[in-house]
Amino acid sequence: MATTRLSTKGQVILPKNIREQGRWEPGTEFEVTARDGGVFLAPKKPRKRYTIDDLIGCLPYDGPPRTLEDMQRGIDQAMAERWKRKSGLDR
């Protein structure tokens, strides 16, 4: 059984054979849980990164297809309305 020691800064060094077994590189983040009078470390699971292809079609839309120009006009209009509200010109 490998042992380690808590530093004055609260740091614990994982023995090399344990790091190699877990394939944990420097910078690996762990979730820490107090359990049964001890401490349990589990590497954080990386968050899934989504691409635009993953997200296409995730929101329902029943209207006619929109062109990029239609979308740009909508964005421009929303930004103009927002600017008017913030600058007080909509009163």
Accessible surface in RSA format (square Angstrom, percent):
REM  Atomic radii and reference values for relative SASA: ProtOr
REM  Chains: A
REM  Algorithm: Lee & Richards
REM  Probe-radius: 1.40
REM  Slices: 20
REM RES _ NUM      All-atoms   Total-Side   Main-Chain    Non-polar    All polar
REM                ABS   REL    ABS   REL    ABS   REL    ABS   REL    ABS   REL
RES MET A   1   228.81 118.5 142.43  94.3  86.37 205.7 124.45 105.8 104.36 138.3
RES ALA A   2    49.40  45.4  16.29  25.1  33.11  75.3  26.16  36.8  23.25  61.6
RES THR A   3   118.31  84.1  91.58  92.8  26.73  63.7  64.55  86.7  53.76  81.3
RES THR A   4    72.15  51.3  34.08  34.5  38.07  90.7  39.13  52.6  33.02  49.9
RES ARG A   5   205.38  86.2 190.79  97.3  14.59  34.7  72.61  99.2 132.77  80.5
RES LEU A   6   118.01  65.7  96.26  68.9  21.74  54.7  96.26  67.6  21.74  58.5
RES SER A   7    48.87  41.3  32.88  43.9  15.99  36.8  43.63  92.9   5.24   7.3
RES THR A   8   151.55 107.8 108.53 110.0  43.01 102.5  93.90 126.1  57.65  87.2
RES LYS A   9   170.54  83.2 135.58  83.2  34.96  83.2  88.22  79.4  82.32  87.7
RES GLY A  10    49.31  60.8   0.00   N/A  49.31  60.8  23.11  63.4  26.20  58.7
RES GLN A  11   109.10  61.0 103.31  75.5   5.79  13.8  34.55  73.5  74.55  56.5
RES VAL A  12    74.59  49.1  47.74  43.2  26.85  64.7  47.77  41.5  26.82  72.7
RES ILE A  13   126.88  72.2 122.91  91.6   3.97   9.6 126.26  90.9   0.62   1.7
RES LEU A  14    37.82  21.1  34.35  24.6   3.46   8.7  34.35  24.1   3.46   9.3
RES PRO A  15    34.19  24.9  25.50  23.2   8.69  31.6  34.19  28.2   0.00   0.0
RES LYS A  16   132.03  64.4 125.95  77.3   6.08  14.5  69.03  62.1  63.00  67.1
RES ASN A  17    91.67  63.2  84.44  81.6   7.22  17.4  38.61  92.9  53.06  51.3
RES ILE A  18    62.98  35.8  62.44  46.5   0.54   1.3  62.44  45.0   0.54   1.5
RES ARG A  19    88.49  37.2  87.77  44.7   0.73   1.7  30.66  41.9  57.84  35.1
RES GLU A  20   105.48  60.6  88.59  67.0  16.89  40.2  46.02  89.0  59.46  48.5
RES GLN A  21   150.26  84.0 117.95  86.2  32.31  76.9  48.81 103.9 101.44  76.9
RES GLY A  22    27.96  34.5   0.00   N/A  27.96  34.5  14.16  38.9  13.80  30.9
RES ARG A  23   207.70  87.2 185.84  94.7  21.86  52.0  63.12  86.3 144.58  87.6
RES TRP A  24    66.83  26.8  56.35  27.3  10.48  24.6  51.77  27.6  15.07  24.4
RES GLU A  25   124.02  71.2 118.57  89.7   5.46  13.0  51.90 100.4  72.13  58.9
RES PRO A  26   134.76  98.2 100.50  91.6  34.26 124.5 113.54  93.7  21.22 131.9
RES GLY A  27    73.98  91.2   0.00   N/A  73.98  91.2  42.49 116.6  31.49  70.5
RES THR A  28    49.50  35.2  23.84  24.2  25.66  61.1  23.85  32.0  25.65  38.8
RES GLU A  29   108.44  62.3  98.84  74.8   9.60  22.9  40.12  77.6  68.32  55.8
RES PHE A  30    51.82  25.9  29.29  18.1  22.53  58.6  29.29  17.8  22.53  64.5
RES GLU A  31    98.21  56.4  92.48  70.0   5.73  13.6  30.96  59.9  67.24  54.9
RES VAL A  32   103.09  67.8  69.76  63.2  33.33  80.3  69.76  60.6  33.33  90.4
RES THR A  33    63.22  45.0  59.35  60.2   3.87   9.2  41.74  56.1  21.48  32.5
RES ALA A  34    92.69  85.2  64.66  99.8  28.03  63.8  65.60  92.4  27.09  71.8
RES ARG A  35   124.27  52.2 112.11  57.1  12.16  29.0  44.00  60.1  80.27  48.6
RES ASP A  36   147.43 103.3  97.96  97.5  49.47 117.0  45.29 106.6 102.13 101.9
RES GLY A  37    93.68 115.5   0.00   N/A  93.68 115.5  46.67 128.1  47.01 105.3
RES GLY A  38    34.97  43.1   0.00   N/A  34.97  43.1  31.18  85.6   3.79   8.5
RES VAL A  39   108.23  71.2  72.23  65.4  36.00  86.7  72.93  63.4  35.31  95.8
RES PHE A  40    89.16  44.6  87.26  54.0   1.90   5.0  89.16  54.1   0.00   0.0
RES LEU A  41    67.42  37.5  48.85  34.9  18.57  46.7  48.85  34.3  18.57  50.0
RES ALA A  42    28.64  26.3  27.91  43.1   0.73   1.7  28.64  40.3   0.00   0.0
RES PRO A  43    56.33  41.1  47.31  43.1   9.02  32.8  47.31  39.1   9.02  56.0
RES LYS A  44   103.96  50.7  88.61  54.4  15.36  36.6  42.50  38.3  61.46  65.5
RES LYS A  45   180.80  88.2 163.43 100.3  17.38  41.4 108.19  97.4  72.61  77.3
RES PRO A  46   128.09  93.4  99.58  90.8  28.51 103.6 111.02  91.7  17.08 106.1
RES ARG A  47   220.07  92.4 199.23 101.6  20.83  49.6  81.32 111.1 138.75  84.1
RES LYS A  48   135.57  66.1 108.15  66.4  27.42  65.3  92.22  83.0  43.35  46.2
RES ARG A  49   215.16  90.3 196.76 100.3  18.39  43.8  72.96  99.7 142.20  86.2
RES TYR A  50   138.02  64.4 106.54  60.6  31.47  81.9  67.83  51.0  70.18  86.5
RES THR A  51    80.21  57.0  73.64  74.7   6.56  15.6  75.77 101.8   4.44   6.7
RES ILE A  52   125.07  71.2 116.93  87.1   8.14  19.6 117.97  85.0   7.10  19.3
RES ASP A  53   111.29  78.0  91.62  91.2  19.66  46.5  27.49  64.7  83.80  83.6
RES ASP A  54    72.68  50.9  41.84  41.6  30.85  72.9  12.96  30.5  59.72  59.6
RES LEU A  55    85.35  47.5  80.77  57.8   4.58  11.5  80.93  56.8   4.41  11.9
RES ILE A  56   125.13  71.2  99.59  74.2  25.55  61.6 105.84  76.2  19.30  52.4
RES GLY A  57    71.13  87.7   0.00   N/A  71.13  87.7  34.28  94.1  36.85  82.5
RES CYS A  58    83.27  63.0  49.85  55.6  33.41  78.5  37.26  94.4  46.01  49.6
RES LEU A  59   146.04  81.3 132.75  95.0  13.29  33.4 132.75  93.2  13.29  35.8
RES PRO A  60   126.85  92.4  95.29  86.9  31.56 114.7 106.31  87.8  20.54 127.7
RES TYR A  61   126.66  59.1  95.10  54.1  31.56  82.1  98.38  73.9  28.27  34.9
RES ASP A  62   150.93 105.7 111.82 111.3  39.11  92.5  41.64  98.0 109.28 109.0
RES GLY A  63    36.05  44.5   0.00   N/A  36.05  44.5  18.78  51.5  17.27  38.7
RES PRO A  64    87.49  63.8  79.64  72.6   7.86  28.6  86.62  71.5   0.88   5.4
RES PRO A  65   129.14  94.1 105.49  96.2  23.65  86.0 114.41  94.5  14.74  91.6
RES ARG A  66   136.49  57.3 112.02  57.1  24.47  58.3  27.15  37.1 109.34  66.3
RES THR A  67    72.54  51.6  65.80  66.7   6.74  16.1  70.04  94.1   2.50   3.8
RES LEU A  68   138.36  77.1 131.73  94.2   6.64  16.7 132.01  92.7   6.35  17.1
RES GLU A  69   111.18  63.8 107.00  81.0   4.18  10.0  53.87 104.2  57.31  46.8
RES ASP A  70    44.32  31.0  34.44  34.3   9.88  23.4   9.92  23.3  34.40  34.3
RES MET A  71    94.39  48.9  85.73  56.7   8.67  20.6  57.57  48.9  36.83  48.8
RES GLN A  72    94.20  52.7  93.22  68.1   0.97   2.3  40.42  86.0  53.77  40.8
RES ARG A  73   145.76  61.2 141.47  72.1   4.28  10.2  73.25 100.1  72.50  43.9
RES GLY A  74    38.37  47.3   0.00   N/A  38.37  47.3  32.04  87.9   6.34  14.2
RES ILE A  75    98.87  56.3  94.97  70.8   3.90   9.4  98.13  70.7   0.74   2.0
RES ASP A  76    77.95  54.6  70.91  70.6   7.04  16.7  29.54  69.5  48.41  48.3
RES GLN A  77   114.12  63.8 107.11  78.3   7.00  16.7  34.69  73.8  79.42  60.2
RES ALA A  78    55.82  51.3  49.36  76.2   6.46  14.7  51.99  73.2   3.82  10.1
RES MET A  79   106.63  55.2 104.05  68.9   2.58   6.1  82.59  70.2  24.05  31.9
RES ALA A  80    50.13  46.1  41.90  64.7   8.23  18.7  49.38  69.5   0.76   2.0
RES GLU A  81    79.98  45.9  78.19  59.2   1.79   4.3  29.83  57.7  50.15  40.9
RES ARG A  82   117.15  49.2 117.15  59.7   0.00   0.0  23.36  31.9  93.79  56.8
RES TRP A  83   154.55  62.0 150.29  72.7   4.26  10.0 127.62  68.0  26.93  43.7
RES LYS A  84   100.19  48.9 100.19  61.5   0.00   0.0  44.78  40.3  55.41  59.0
RES ARG A  85   138.97  58.3 124.01  63.2  14.96  35.6  52.73  72.1  86.25  52.3
RES LYS A  86   158.20  77.2 119.94  73.6  38.26  91.1  76.45  68.8  81.75  87.1
RES SER A  87    56.48  47.7  20.24  27.0  36.24  83.5  32.31  68.8  24.16  33.9
RES GLY A  88    24.87  30.7   0.00   N/A  24.87  30.7  10.22  28.0  14.65  32.8
RES LEU A  89   113.05  63.0  86.29  61.7  26.75  67.3  89.81  63.1  23.23  62.5
RES ASP A  90    82.17  57.6  45.23  45.0  36.94  87.4  27.22  64.1  54.96  54.8
RES ARG A  91   239.73 100.7 168.68  86.0  71.04 169.1  94.86 129.6 144.87  87.8
END  Absolute sums over single chains surface
CHAIN  1 A     9501.6       7529.1       1972.5       5456.3       4045.3
END  Absolute sums over all chains
TOTAL          9501.6       7529.1       1972.5       5456.3       4045.3
